Every structure is written in structure tokens, then in C-alpha cells.
Amino acid sequence: MQPAAHDRGDGSARPAPHASPARRPPIVSAGIILLVMAVVLVVIPRPDSVGPEGWRLLAIFVGTTLALLLRPLPEGAAVLVALTVVIATKTLPPGQALSGYSNSTVWLVLCAFFIARCLIQTGLARRIALNIVRLIGQSSLGLGYALAFSDALLAFIIPSTTARSAGVLLPIARSMAEVYRSQPGPTSGLLGAFLLLTLYQSDIIVTASFLTGQASNPLGAELAGKMAGVPVDFARWLWAALLPGLVSLFLVPWVVFRLARPGIVRTPAAAALARQEIAAMGPRSSAENITLAVFVGVCGLWMTSRFHSLDTTTAALLGVAALLVSGIFTWRDALEERAAWDVFIWYGGVFAMAGGLNDLGVTTAFAGWVSQWFSGWQWFGALLLISIVYFYAHYGFASITAHMVSMFPPFLAVLLALGTPPGVAVFLLLFLTNLDAGLTHYGTLPAPIIFGAGYVSQNLWWKIGFLVSLMNLTIWLGVGMVWWKLIGLW
């Protein structure tokens, strides 16, 4: 199979050079960040309810968010610099500024990355995807569903959307297209364009449907508990997303099939190729069997957390411990899992700063100011309008993480101030933060990788992204609201 992305050795993938979007020089990005921070500190008047430390933390937090968006430094490095400034300026005491690294959810994400590495490097993740293609890949639409279902199954334990969609599934999708001589360029419409559009749009649904769908989802879950008092664990997230997620996941391949109909409809050779690839892999190795047992065991503990005393982090730690003891996962592997440690650094730092903004009254002040504009509105009408604004604001973001960090806390505070039931406010914003990444070819990290394969024009990508977004908003604001009423969220 011809890969579409280069392995970084960290369980994820990076785009080929031609797929990387143009980036500003670091000095320009740094200048923009410092200018915006200065505007917050000097130009925008500080509310009386917010002290100097809170306003200073807001300026640093805004600068951090811009750094995550403009990337003058890697995410972890940018957050570490921001924490240093927070401590050096005595905005927060060192213990509070570094408190995010003792948070159990930060360790949950780290453990999930470790387990995901074993799934990928043992070949188990690829074997799972190929078996699904073998079973339902007799048609182009069936191949689309095979990619979607494979992504959903892997998302139970792989918190990197890049590792799942670009690292595991994209090479499979490209190989299936190439079997039918569908290459980038004039023949892309035969099969490849449909498969890659389906892969990406389905991945967006998957990221929204699982706590482990992508790395910043647990951050949103922690903020939800802190700000709204709504407990969000693996089982509750999956339960809240279940019906709208299933509806979206079943409709997306069909809708993309209608909007970008492939020239080839029947694909028996794809299923045959999957069988050949599985045969070439041979029977499952002992490493695969142990990893599979850990995968099933950890997911089982996560889904049944209400019935035993083990929380999700403890279950993940048990899984990593089992893999370490078995020798399948070594400490060298852990040290080489660069993506995991990068997430650990930025996640813990961002969580501490976001918590500090809440504690110092900044988010409350913002919510009070915005709420004035909705005076006299019923919460449901305000929820619809705010959801649309929140969703389409992602045209300005190249990262789900940046969107989550900058917009989730203040918009959640606004919805709560307007009287929105906390469960609805929390879960809707969590889901929309992921769903909106389907709008553009830069909406999240896998987007430029998949787009960079060359099968889909930018015009077609944006057209499909916008039309699918209308469908998703209808489902999650329609079916979702009915489902959340039935399960008691409002």
C-alpha cells in the first residue's frame, strides 16, 4: 500500500511536504500575539468585578490561544512559555499554575496514547480495518461505511484523530482507489475523491462521539465538570452522543455518495485485496492477542464505570501496566511517544489557566456582558443562535484544540447564564467543537494530510463540508435535543 503520510514514530502522521499549509514566519506570529496581548491589557477596559491578576491572566491566555492557532512554537512549548510568564508575573502561584499536571484526565490521555501506539505498531489496528473492508467493501458505498465503522471502532482507545484517519485508514483508502486506477487528477472521481471525503467527514462524527475521539475532548470534559458541575466520563459522553452520532455516521457516507458520486459503484476487487492483505499479515501474533485483550478490557471498564469503583484513568493505567509487564510496550516506546508528551504538556497547562480564569471571575464577567444582548430571550432560542455562531466560527480556526480552548469556556458560561440546562449546554458545545472541523481543508490536523493526497479540489472539499455541516446541525440540534430530553439532560 502506498502511504499518503510519513510516519513520525509517535503513533500519528505528518503531512507530506506538499500538503503542509503555508505558515507565517515565527517572528511575525510572535508580533501578532504580543500586539493582541497588549490590546487586552491596555486598550480593553477591565471590568470592576475582575482583579488585575484575572485580567493579566486573560491576556496571557489569549496569547496562548493565538500561539496554538498561529504555531510560532509547538503547542507544548508555547504552553510551557505561557506558564512561565504566569508564574514569573505572579499572576498565579506556582502550585496553581502547575496543578493541571496532577489532573487525572491528563494522565488518561497520556495512557490512551500509549495503548494506541501498541494497536498501531503491532498491526492490530490495520487488521481490524482490513477485516471490516473485507466484510462490507463489495461496493464503493460499502467501502465508505467500512472506513467510517473502522474509525469508530478504533476511536474507543486511540485519542489521535491523525493516527486513526491519516495513519491507519488513509493508506488503506488510497490502496483501494488505486486498485481501480483512481489517481489524483482526472481519474480521482472514479473512487478516490469519494473515499477520502467520506473518510474525513466520518472521522469528524467519530471525534464528536467519543471522549477519546481526539486529544482535547477530555479537556472539555474537565472544564464542563468545573464550570457547570456536569460529570462527563467515557460512558456518559458516549451515551449522550449515541443516537445523533449513529444517525450522522450512517447518513454521512450516503450523503457524500450522492454529492460526489464515484464513477465506480461496485468494488469486489477491494474486498479481495483486503483478504490478500490479511492473509499476508498471517495469523494474529501473541503481541496482537495481548493488545486486543487489553483493548477490550480497558474499553469494557470504561463503559461499565458506573458499576464498579475504578475510574477511567485507573482503568487506562491498568492497561498500560499490563502492556509494560508483557513487554509489548517498553519504556523506550513511552519515551519515544512524542505526541503523547506534547499533549500532556499543553493540556495540563491550558487546563490550569482556564481554571484560573474561572476562579478569578473572568468567564463570569464575559457571560454577564454577553447575556445582556439576549435579555428577554428564552434559553432555547438563544441556544440555537449561539450554536450556529459557535459552529461557523471554526472557519477561522485550524485546530479543534484552539477552538476548544478559546471559545468553549466563555460560550458555556453564557449559555448557563441564560438558563440553558447544564447538561444540554455542556454536551452540545462539546459535540459542536468537533463537528465544525469538517468545514474546511484545514479544520484539524488530518484535514491537510487527507486533502494533500490530491484527490479532492478545494472547491469540492468546502462544498461538501458546508452541506454536511447543515445536515449535522439539523441532526444534533434536532434528533440530539429529543434524545437528550429522553435521557434526562433537560
C-alpha positions as CSV (number, residue, x, y, z in Angstrom):
1,M,0.0,0.0,0.0
2,Q,1.3,3.4,-0.9
3,P,1.3,5.7,2.2
4,A,-0.1,9.2,2.0
5,A,1.7,10.5,5.1
6,H,5.1,10.0,6.7
7,D,5.3,8.2,10.0
8,R,6.5,10.3,12.8
9,G,7.3,7.4,15.0
10,D,4.8,8.7,17.6
11,G,1.6,7.0,16.6
12,S,0.5,9.8,14.4
13,A,1.4,11.1,11.0
14,R,2.7,14.3,9.4
15,P,1.7,15.5,6.0
16,A,3.9,15.2,3.1
17,P,5.7,18.4,2.3
18,H,3.3,19.4,-0.5
19,A,0.4,19.0,1.9
20,S,1.6,21.5,4.5
21,P,-0.2,24.8,4.5
22,A,1.9,28.0,4.3
23,R,2.8,29.3,7.7
24,R,3.8,32.7,8.9
25,P,7.4,33.3,9.9
26,P,7.7,32.8,13.7
27,I,8.7,36.4,14.3
28,V,5.5,37.7,12.6
29,S,3.3,35.3,14.6
30,A,5.1,36.4,17.8
31,G,4.5,40.0,16.9
32,I,0.8,39.4,16.3
33,I,0.5,37.6,19.7
34,L,2.2,40.3,21.6
35,L,0.2,43.0,20.0
36,V,-3.1,41.3,20.8
37,M,-2.0,40.7,24.4
38,A,-1.1,44.4,24.7
39,V,-4.6,45.4,23.4
40,V,-6.2,43.2,26.0
41,L,-4.1,44.7,28.8
42,V,-4.1,48.4,27.8
43,V,-7.0,49.1,25.4
44,I,-9.9,47.0,26.6
45,P,-11.3,48.3,29.9
46,R,-11.1,45.9,32.8
47,P,-14.5,45.1,34.4
48,D,-14.7,46.1,38.1
49,S,-15.6,42.5,39.0
50,V,-12.2,41.3,37.7
51,G,-9.0,42.0,39.5
52,P,-5.6,42.9,37.9
53,E,-4.4,39.3,38.1
54,G,-7.5,38.0,36.3
55,W,-7.1,40.5,33.5
56,R,-3.4,39.7,33.2
57,L,-4.2,36.0,33.0
58,L,-6.8,36.7,30.3
59,A,-4.1,38.5,28.2
60,I,-1.7,35.6,28.7
61,F,-4.5,33.1,27.9
62,V,-5.5,34.9,24.7
63,G,-1.8,35.0,23.7
64,T,-1.6,31.2,24.3
65,T,-4.7,30.6,22.2
66,L,-3.2,32.6,19.4
67,A,0.0,30.6,19.7
68,L,-2.0,27.4,19.4
69,L,-3.6,28.8,16.2
70,L,-0.5,30.5,14.6
71,R,2.1,28.0,15.9
72,P,5.2,30.1,16.2
73,L,6.2,27.3,18.6
74,P,5.0,23.7,19.0
75,E,1.9,23.5,21.2
76,G,3.7,22.1,24.3
77,A,6.5,24.7,24.1
78,A,4.0,27.5,23.7
79,V,2.0,26.5,26.8
80,L,5.2,26.0,28.8
81,V,6.3,29.5,27.9
82,A,2.9,30.8,28.9
83,L,3.0,29.0,32.3
84,T,6.4,30.5,32.9
85,V,5.1,34.0,32.3
86,V,2.1,33.3,34.5
87,I,4.4,32.2,37.4
88,A,7.0,34.9,36.8
89,T,4.4,37.7,36.8
90,K,2.8,36.3,40.0
91,T,-0.5,36.0,38.1
92,L,-1.0,32.6,39.7
93,P,1.1,30.9,42.4
94,P,3.4,28.1,41.1
95,G,1.3,25.4,42.7
96,Q,-1.9,26.5,41.0
97,A,-0.2,27.2,37.6
98,L,1.2,23.7,37.6
99,S,-1.9,22.0,39.1
100,G,-3.1,20.7,35.7
101,Y,-0.3,18.1,35.6
102,S,-1.8,16.4,38.7
103,N,-5.2,16.1,37.0
104,S,-6.3,12.6,36.4
105,T,-7.7,13.2,32.9
106,V,-4.3,14.5,31.7
107,W,-2.9,11.1,32.7
108,L,-5.9,9.4,31.0
109,V,-5.0,11.0,27.7
110,L,-1.3,10.0,28.1
111,C,-2.2,6.4,28.8
112,A,-4.6,6.3,25.8
113,F,-1.8,7.4,23.5
114,F,0.4,4.6,24.9
115,I,-2.2,2.0,24.3
116,A,-2.9,3.4,20.8
117,R,0.8,3.0,19.9
118,C,0.6,-0.7,20.6
119,L,-2.6,-1.0,18.5
120,I,-0.7,0.6,15.6
121,Q,2.8,-0.9,15.9
122,T,1.5,-4.5,16.4
123,G,-0.6,-4.2,13.2
124,L,-3.8,-4.8,15.2
125,A,-5.5,-1.5,14.1
126,R,-4.7,-2.2,10.5
127,R,-6.0,-5.8,10.7
128,I,-9.3,-4.5,12.3
129,A,-9.8,-2.0,9.5
130,L,-9.0,-4.6,6.7
131,N,-11.4,-7.1,8.2
132,I,-14.2,-4.5,8.1
133,V,-13.3,-3.7,4.4
134,R,-13.4,-7.5,3.7
135,L,-16.8,-7.8,5.2
136,I,-18.7,-4.8,3.7
137,G,-16.4,-3.5,0.9
138,Q,-18.2,-5.0,-2.1
139,S,-19.4,-1.6,-3.3
140,S,-18.0,1.9,-3.1
141,L,-20.6,2.9,-0.6
142,G,-19.8,-0.2,1.4
143,L,-16.1,0.9,1.4
144,G,-17.2,4.3,2.7
145,Y,-19.1,2.6,5.6
146,A,-16.1,0.3,6.2
147,L,-13.8,3.4,6.7
148,A,-16.4,5.0,9.0
149,F,-17.0,2.0,11.1
150,S,-13.3,1.2,11.4
151,D,-12.7,4.7,12.6
152,A,-15.4,4.4,15.2
153,L,-14.1,1.1,16.5
154,L,-10.5,2.5,16.8
155,A,-11.7,5.6,18.5
156,F,-12.6,3.6,21.6
157,I,-8.9,3.7,22.5
158,I,-7.0,5.9,20.0
159,P,-7.3,9.5,21.0
160,S,-5.4,10.8,18.0
161,T,-7.6,11.5,15.1
162,T,-4.5,11.9,12.9
163,A,-3.3,8.4,13.9
164,R,-6.7,6.8,13.1
165,S,-7.7,8.6,9.9
166,A,-4.3,9.6,8.4
167,G,-2.1,7.0,9.9
168,V,-4.2,3.8,9.6
169,L,-7.1,4.4,7.3
170,L,-5.8,6.8,4.6
171,P,-3.2,4.3,3.2
172,I,-6.0,1.7,3.1
173,A,-8.4,4.1,1.3
174,R,-5.7,5.1,-1.2
175,S,-4.9,1.5,-2.0
176,M,-8.5,0.7,-2.6
177,A,-8.7,3.6,-5.0
178,E,-5.6,2.6,-6.8
179,V,-6.9,-0.9,-7.4
180,Y,-9.5,0.8,-9.7
181,R,-6.9,3.1,-11.2
182,S,-8.3,6.1,-9.4
183,Q,-5.4,8.5,-9.0
184,P,-5.1,12.2,-8.1
185,G,-6.1,14.2,-11.1
186,P,-8.5,13.3,-13.9
187,T,-9.3,9.9,-12.5
188,S,-9.8,11.0,-8.9
189,G,-13.6,11.0,-9.3
190,L,-13.7,7.3,-10.2
191,L,-13.4,6.3,-6.5
192,G,-10.6,8.2,-4.6
193,A,-12.4,11.5,-4.1
194,F,-15.5,9.8,-2.6
195,L,-13.4,7.6,-0.3
196,L,-11.3,10.5,1.1
197,L,-14.2,12.8,1.6
198,T,-16.1,10.1,3.3
199,L,-13.1,9.2,5.5
200,Y,-12.7,12.8,6.7
201,Q,-16.3,13.7,7.2
202,S,-16.9,10.4,9.1
203,D,-13.9,11.0,11.2
204,I,-15.4,14.3,12.3
205,I,-18.5,12.5,13.5
206,V,-16.3,9.9,15.4
207,T,-14.3,12.6,17.1
208,A,-17.5,14.1,18.4
209,S,-19.0,10.8,19.6
210,F,-16.2,9.6,21.8
211,L,-14.4,11.1,24.8
212,T,-11.3,9.5,23.2
213,G,-12.2,10.8,19.8
214,Q,-9.4,13.4,19.9
215,A,-7.0,14.8,22.4
216,S,-8.8,17.9,23.6
217,N,-12.1,16.2,24.3
218,P,-11.1,15.3,27.8
219,L,-10.1,18.9,28.4
220,G,-13.6,20.0,27.5
221,A,-15.0,17.3,29.8
222,E,-12.9,18.6,32.7
223,L,-14.0,22.2,32.1
224,A,-17.6,21.0,32.0
225,G,-17.3,19.5,35.4
226,K,-15.5,22.5,36.9
227,M,-17.8,25.2,35.4
228,A,-21.2,23.5,35.2
229,G,-20.9,20.7,37.7
230,V,-21.8,18.2,34.9
231,P,-19.8,14.9,35.3
232,V,-18.5,13.7,31.9
233,D,-16.8,10.4,31.6
234,F,-16.4,7.9,28.8
235,A,-19.8,6.2,29.2
236,R,-21.8,9.5,29.7
237,W,-20.2,11.1,26.7
238,L,-20.9,8.0,24.5
239,W,-24.5,7.8,25.8
240,A,-25.2,11.4,25.1
241,A,-23.8,11.1,21.6
242,L,-25.3,7.7,20.8
243,L,-28.4,8.5,18.8
244,P,-27.3,11.7,17.0
245,G,-23.9,10.1,16.4
246,L,-25.3,7.0,14.9
247,V,-27.7,8.9,12.7
248,S,-24.9,11.2,11.4
249,L,-22.5,8.3,10.9
250,F,-25.0,6.3,8.9
251,L,-26.0,9.3,6.8
252,V,-22.6,10.9,6.0
253,P,-21.3,8.2,3.6
254,W,-24.7,8.1,1.8
255,V,-24.8,11.9,1.6
256,V,-21.2,12.2,0.3
257,F,-22.0,9.4,-2.2
258,R,-24.9,11.5,-3.5
259,L,-23.0,14.8,-3.6
260,A,-19.7,13.3,-5.0
261,R,-20.9,10.2,-6.7
262,P,-18.0,8.0,-7.7
263,G,-17.7,6.7,-11.2
264,I,-17.2,3.1,-9.9
265,V,-20.1,1.8,-7.8
266,R,-19.2,-1.9,-7.5
267,T,-15.8,-2.7,-5.8
268,P,-15.4,-6.5,-5.4
269,A,-11.6,-6.2,-6.0
270,A,-11.3,-4.0,-2.9
271,A,-12.7,-6.7,-0.7
272,A,-10.4,-9.2,-2.4
273,L,-7.4,-7.0,-1.8
274,A,-8.3,-6.7,1.9
275,R,-8.4,-10.5,2.1
276,Q,-5.0,-10.7,0.4
277,E,-3.5,-8.2,2.8
278,I,-4.9,-10.0,5.8
279,A,-3.5,-13.3,4.5
280,A,-0.1,-11.6,4.0
281,M,-0.1,-10.5,7.6
282,G,-0.6,-14.1,8.8
283,P,-2.4,-15.2,11.9
284,R,-2.6,-12.9,14.9
285,S,0.6,-12.8,16.8
286,S,0.8,-13.1,20.6
287,A,1.5,-9.4,20.8
288,E,-1.7,-8.7,18.9
289,N,-3.7,-11.0,21.1
290,I,-2.4,-9.4,24.3
291,T,-3.0,-5.9,22.9
292,L,-6.5,-7.0,21.8
293,A,-7.2,-8.3,25.3
294,V,-6.0,-5.0,26.9
295,F,-8.1,-3.0,24.3
296,V,-11.3,-4.9,25.1
297,G,-10.6,-4.9,28.8
298,V,-9.9,-1.2,29.1
299,C,-12.9,-0.3,26.9
300,G,-15.1,-2.6,29.0
301,L,-14.0,-1.0,32.2
302,W,-14.6,2.5,30.7
303,M,-18.1,1.6,29.6
304,T,-19.1,0.0,32.9
305,S,-17.5,2.6,35.2
306,R,-20.9,3.3,36.9
307,F,-21.0,-0.3,38.2
308,H,-17.5,-0.5,39.8
309,S,-15.1,1.7,41.7
310,L,-12.5,2.1,39.0
311,D,-12.5,5.4,37.3
312,T,-11.4,5.8,33.6
313,T,-7.9,6.9,34.4
314,T,-7.3,3.9,36.7
315,A,-8.5,1.6,34.0
316,A,-6.2,3.1,31.5
317,L,-3.2,2.9,33.9
318,L,-4.0,-0.8,34.4
319,G,-4.0,-1.3,30.6
320,V,-0.6,0.4,30.2
321,A,0.8,-1.5,33.2
322,A,-0.3,-4.8,31.6
323,L,1.4,-3.9,28.3
324,L,4.6,-2.8,30.1
325,V,4.7,-6.1,32.1
326,S,4.1,-8.1,28.9
327,G,7.0,-6.4,27.2
328,I,4.8,-5.4,24.2
329,F,5.1,-1.8,25.3
330,T,8.5,-0.8,26.6
331,W,9.7,2.3,28.5
332,R,11.7,3.3,25.4
333,D,8.4,3.2,23.5
334,A,6.9,5.5,26.1
335,L,9.8,8.0,25.9
336,E,9.6,8.0,22.1
337,E,5.8,8.7,22.1
338,R,6.4,12.4,21.4
339,A,2.8,13.3,20.6
340,A,1.6,11.9,24.0
341,W,4.1,14.0,25.9
342,D,3.3,17.1,23.8
343,V,-0.4,16.7,24.6
344,F,0.5,16.1,28.3
345,I,2.4,19.5,28.5
346,W,-0.1,21.7,26.7
347,Y,-3.2,20.0,28.1
348,G,-2.1,20.3,31.7
349,G,-1.1,23.9,31.3
350,V,-4.2,25.0,29.4
351,F,-6.4,23.3,32.0
352,A,-4.7,25.2,34.8
353,M,-5.0,28.6,33.1
354,A,-8.7,28.0,32.1
355,G,-9.5,27.0,35.7
356,G,-7.7,30.2,36.9
357,L,-9.8,32.4,34.6
358,N,-12.9,30.8,36.0
359,D,-11.7,31.2,39.6
360,L,-10.7,34.8,39.1
361,G,-14.2,35.7,37.7
362,V,-13.2,36.4,34.0
363,T,-15.6,33.9,32.4
364,T,-18.4,35.0,34.7
365,A,-17.9,38.7,33.7
366,F,-17.9,37.7,30.0
367,A,-21.1,35.7,30.4
368,G,-22.8,38.6,32.1
369,W,-21.8,41.0,29.4
370,V,-23.0,38.8,26.5
371,S,-26.2,37.8,28.4
372,Q,-27.3,41.4,28.2
373,W,-27.7,41.1,24.4
374,F,-30.1,38.2,24.9
375,S,-32.3,39.9,27.5
376,G,-35.8,38.6,27.3
377,W,-34.9,35.6,25.2
378,Q,-35.9,32.1,26.0
379,W,-32.9,29.9,26.5
380,F,-33.8,27.6,23.6
381,G,-33.8,30.4,21.0
382,A,-30.6,31.8,22.4
383,L,-29.1,28.3,22.3
384,L,-29.9,27.9,18.6
385,L,-28.3,31.2,17.6
386,I,-25.3,30.8,19.8
387,S,-24.7,27.3,18.5
388,I,-24.7,28.5,14.9
389,V,-22.2,31.3,15.7
390,Y,-20.0,28.9,17.7
391,F,-20.1,26.3,14.9
392,Y,-19.3,28.6,11.9
393,A,-16.6,30.5,13.8
394,H,-14.4,27.5,13.0
395,Y,-13.8,28.9,9.6
396,G,-11.3,31.0,11.5
397,F,-9.6,28.1,13.2
398,A,-7.1,25.5,12.1
399,S,-7.3,23.5,15.3
400,I,-10.1,21.9,17.3
401,T,-7.9,22.5,20.4
402,A,-7.6,26.2,19.7
403,H,-11.4,26.4,19.3
404,M,-12.0,24.4,22.5
405,V,-9.5,26.5,24.5
406,S,-10.7,29.9,23.3
407,M,-14.4,29.5,22.9
408,F,-15.8,26.6,24.9
409,P,-15.4,28.2,28.4
410,P,-16.9,31.6,27.7
411,F,-19.7,30.3,25.5
412,L,-20.6,27.7,28.1
413,A,-20.7,30.4,30.7
414,V,-23.0,32.5,28.5
415,L,-25.4,29.5,28.0
416,L,-25.5,28.8,31.7
417,A,-26.2,32.4,32.5
418,L,-29.1,32.4,30.0
419,G,-30.7,29.4,31.9
420,T,-29.8,26.6,29.5
421,P,-29.9,23.3,31.2
422,P,-26.3,22.5,32.1
423,G,-26.3,19.0,30.5
424,V,-27.6,20.4,27.2
425,A,-25.1,23.3,27.2
426,V,-22.1,21.1,28.0
427,F,-22.7,18.3,25.6
428,L,-23.9,20.4,22.7
429,L,-20.8,22.6,22.8
430,L,-18.5,19.6,23.2
431,F,-20.0,18.0,20.2
432,L,-20.1,21.1,18.0
433,T,-16.4,21.8,18.8
434,N,-15.6,18.6,16.9
435,L,-18.3,18.7,14.2
436,D,-17.3,22.1,12.9
437,A,-13.9,20.8,11.9
438,G,-15.5,19.3,8.8
439,L,-16.0,22.7,7.2
440,T,-12.6,23.3,5.7
441,H,-9.4,21.5,4.5
442,Y,-7.5,23.0,7.5
443,G,-10.1,22.4,10.2
444,T,-8.0,19.9,12.2
445,L,-4.6,18.2,11.7
446,P,-5.8,15.3,9.5
447,A,-7.5,17.7,7.1
448,P,-4.4,18.9,5.3
449,I,-3.0,15.4,5.2
450,I,-6.0,13.9,3.6
451,F,-6.6,16.9,1.3
452,G,-2.9,16.9,0.4
453,A,-3.3,13.4,-1.2
454,G,-4.6,15.4,-4.2
455,Y,-7.9,13.6,-4.9
456,V,-10.3,16.5,-3.9
457,S,-10.3,20.1,-5.1
458,Q,-10.6,22.8,-2.5
459,N,-13.9,23.9,-4.0
460,L,-15.4,20.4,-3.7
461,W,-14.0,20.0,-0.2
462,W,-15.6,23.2,1.0
463,K,-18.9,22.5,-0.8
464,I,-19.2,19.1,0.8
465,G,-18.0,20.4,4.2
466,F,-20.7,23.1,4.2
467,L,-23.6,20.8,3.0
468,V,-22.6,18.1,5.5
469,S,-22.5,20.8,8.2
470,L,-26.1,21.7,7.5
471,M,-27.0,18.1,7.9
472,N,-25.0,17.7,11.1
473,L,-26.5,20.8,12.7
474,T,-30.0,19.6,11.8
475,I,-29.3,16.2,13.4
476,W,-27.5,17.3,16.5
477,L,-29.9,20.2,17.2
478,G,-33.0,18.2,16.2
479,V,-32.5,14.5,16.9
480,G,-30.0,15.4,19.6
481,M,-32.3,17.6,21.6
482,V,-35.0,15.0,21.5
483,W,-32.6,12.3,22.6
484,W,-31.2,14.5,25.4
485,K,-34.8,15.0,26.6
486,L,-35.4,11.3,26.7
487,I,-32.2,10.6,28.7
488,G,-32.9,13.4,31.2
489,L,-30.4,16.1,30.2
490,W,-33.2,18.7,30.3
